[in-house]
Amino acid sequence: MSPRPSPAPELPSWVTWWQRPFPDANTLLLHGRQPALVDSGFVGSAAATADWARERAGAVGLVVNTHWHSDHVGGNALLQARGAAVAAGAPEAEAIARRDPGCCAAEYLDQPVAPYTVDVPLDDGRILRLGDADWEVVRTPGHTPGHLALWQPEERLLVVGDALSDYDVGWVNLALDGPEAAATALASLKRMADLAPRVILPSHGAIPADPEQAFATALRRARRLVDDPHGAVWYGARRIFAFALMIRGGIPAGEAESYLHARAWLTDAARLLGRSPEELAAELVTTMLGSGAIVLRDGRLHASAEHGATAPESLRVPYPRAWPPPGARG
Ligand SMILES: [Zn+2]
């Protein structure tokens, strides 16, 4: 018999935690005079996210993004149309304002995001009123350069985004963010661990039962990514490909490799690994089938990790290079 899992630490009554399967990141609702959401899920679930928050807390006044990956910002556009402001790390806010083609790494990763604007750029140390409590912005670059954590000192709650979860650490993009990205992520993890939170609120998976243990494991894994850059590239490639399969309901097995050859992230990863894109694509599919991370079913490759279905039409949004200018929303 396996030991009974220890119960998750208790949350204050003004916090509602929504643990969601991929492709949505977990969503946090902070109740109060100005209800706030931390992260807004994937674009395919935007209506579900916005309705869920409104039913529980009324009109959302502010959405805070831990970072701009598609599974965290997909509800921004709809929530903004319903009157919410959006807050995000300052580097992301600047890129979003100038409609940089690299926004959200949406085109690079081939992960759709509906167009939004950032109303509140966040710097390190900024105090944000979310619901009826004050939270401190803690810049935690690594998984992305604009990544941030949120710290609530009275209850000692720490929202950690994708920096760590109960089962892994955030992948790092050495091609896009430079060879230092893994060391940057490790330094951010140390900074978060030093806060000694009572509760870690991760963007994927369950709330870790033992925060200290979760940080110890995450720091070990992050150290491995620093020591083994090739391993870090492989790790990122596996995560990106699995997500691509999830949001498409799988990809026909005969089209998977040509899909991969056309991806910027795959080409970059191949260069860092000293392979051709064709070699890496073939090896990625083979190793992921071998490990069981992906499976062949009805002629399509599917991701094995639990995930919800995405309506194909919800993926039809423009890449950031074609987003309307920030003033033109409505
Ligand atoms: Zn992410």
Residues whose N, C-alpha, C, O or C-beta is under 5 A from the ligand:
A	BS01	ZN	H69 D162
